[in-house]
């Protein structure tokens, strides 16, 4: 679960961050293992949530493109239309991502789908 830092420290920060910036400035409330006596832990959002590694970048772009193709379609099976299309393209997406490097070489920041596609082109990643 993602939580705004201002949710916890509202008196100290004053303003509330917009939802789109939550992944870069928020905190993550995580469950602890069964053996832990703590009910939860609070930690920073992983860097890969906002600056994905090349394989994650390729998969996110593929999912974004597939989801945009499903816009306006009616549900025909058990899954929503976007999920049906992703399930059909799962093997193709996995093969495309398998040949990409898996290391991150950039700093942490927030990107939209079009920015992710631009980054992929700059790095020579095709999806």
C-alpha positions, -999 to 999 in steps of 0.1 A, spaced: 0 0 0 13 35 -9 8 64 15 15 100 12 42 112 36 18 141 44 -8 116 56 16 106 84 33 140 89 5 164 78 12 189 105 49 192 96 46 194 58 15 216 53 4 206 18 -7 173 3 11 159 -27 -9 152 -58 -17 115 -65 6 113 -96 36 122 -76 29 97 -48 53 71 -62 83 94 -59 75 111 -26 53 86 -8 59 59 18 51 22 15 33 5 44 43 -32 42 32 -63 60 58 -80 81 66 -117 80 45 -140 102 74 -144 127 77 -106 133 60 -90 163 56 -57 144 22 -52 127 37 -33 97 68 -15 85 71 19 68 97 22 40 105 42 9 90 32 -24 115 10 -44 134 29 -70 121 5 -97 86 18 -90 94 51 -107 126 43 -127 122 8 -140 150 -14 -151 151 -21 -189 131 -53 -187 105 -37 -164 104 -7 -188 97 -30 -218 69 -48 -200 53 -16 -187 53 -1 -222 38 -34 -236 11 -34 -209 3 3 -216 0 -3 -253 -22 -33 -247 -44 -15 -222 -49 14 -247 -61 -11 -273 -87 -25 -249 -103 9 -242 -140 8 -249 -142 -30 -253 -168 -50 -234 -160 -77 -210 -166 -111 -226 -150 -137 -203 -139 -138 -166 -112 -111 -171 -115 -74 -181 -106 -68 -218 -71 -54 -210 -63 -85 -189 -76 -108 -217 -52 -91 -242 -23 -92 -218 -29 -129 -212 -29 -136 -249 3 -116 -254 21 -129 -223 46 -152 -241 54 -126 -268 61 -99 -241 83 -124 -221 103 -132 -252 108 -95 -261 120 -87 -225 142 -118 -222 170 -103 -244 172 -70 -226 197 -61 -199 185 -61 -164 204 -33 -147 194 3 -139 218 31 -148 197 62 -142 185 83 -113 151 81 -96 122 101 -110 87 99 -123 77 90 -159 45 87 -180 40 61 -207 52 84 -235 83 93 -215 90 56 -209 87 50 -246 111 78 -253 136 64 -227 133 30 -243 141 45 -278 171 64 -264 184 31 -249 178 11 -281 151 -10 -265 123 -21 -288 90 -34 -276 
